[in-house]
Amino acid sequence: MRRNRLGSSAVEVTELSFGAAAIGNLFTAVEPEQAASAVAAAWDEGVRYFDTAPHYGLGLSERRLGEALRDRPRDAYVLSTKVGRVLDPLPADATGRGGDGLSEGFAVPATHRRRWDFSADGVRRSIEDSLERLGLDRIDIAYLHDPDDHAETAFHEAYPELEKLRAQGVVGAIGAGMNQTAMLTRFLRDTDVDVVLCAGRYTLLDQSALNGLLPEAAARGRSVVVGGVFNSGLLADPRPGATYDYTAAPLSLLDRALRIKAVTEGHGVPLRAAALHYPLAHPAVAGVLVGTRSPDEVRDAAALLRREIPDELWGELRAEGLLTENGH
């Protein structure tokens, strides 16, 4: 599987990466054996970039991912985690309150409380806690996680601390991960990040990253990892009741997705394959991150990436007004 370097760093990522939110019990529980098998399947398919975060299952994703990679050669893979939410243990008499934790999207016991913290001390503590959960002595990529409502602290405290950790070799590359483009573009313009993780904003249904983020990254020699290529479900299986950005898809978007599907299938290409390939054509995009919870889902994503996509497919999507002219 092809690898791409992140900006001017020494870190290289495979074009397909393993998003480990699902094995942190995103929405529904995943058995430990299944989580381990999913990571093993990714490895067998040539995936060497694995992404996680403390937020994912109150540390469960980090613990499972660290255990699954424990016997793999450390220099053979790249791992990213995130800072911005620290996990505070709940008192013994409060542990378990809050049910299954689904208020935060993860089916886990409420053993800890997530607390936003983009201070320098919070960043360092978050990295130290992640290293302990992962069982590692370094992290390849550290992202500021969803700093939307914490911009000034993120830029003036969290980011400088990540710079120090990069200089110390505790992390190899630094960046920010968000579901919006404006602040990610500011990170590219105003800081020395190596990479940004942009979720859901460069897909067959939403090319808003072309309006500033991707040109800025290309001009500055920085990299973008694209997540949310299926827009949380609509581009995987467009049907009534499908979700877009984790809520019910508006009928107008459902109609657009069905029209895109008709074009891709007319060229003998599954919609999911086109959705996975689309971001990779942009020169600033280093890879796509796909959340998977089972070996079958991993193998399916890898098979989709291996498919050939005819140029005529993109041309027809543009001709039908389903892609912006500069979108591919």
Secondary structure, 3 states (H helix, E strand, C coil): CCEEECCCCCCEEECEEEECCHHHCECCCCCHHHHHHHHHHHHHCCCCEEECCCCCCCCHHHHHHHHHHCCCCHHHCEEEEEECEEEEECCCCCCCCCCCCHHHCECCCCCEEEEECCCHHHHHHHHHHHHHHHCCCCEEEEEEECCCCCHHHHHHHHHHHHHHHHHHCCEEEEEEEECCCHHHHHHHHHCCCCEEEEECCCCCCCCHHHHCHHHHHHHHCCEEEEECCCHHHCCCCCCCCCEECCEECCHHHHHHHHHHHHHHHHCCCCHHHHHHHHHHHCCCEEEEEEECCCHHHHHHHHHHHHCCCCHHHHHHHHHCCCCCCCCC
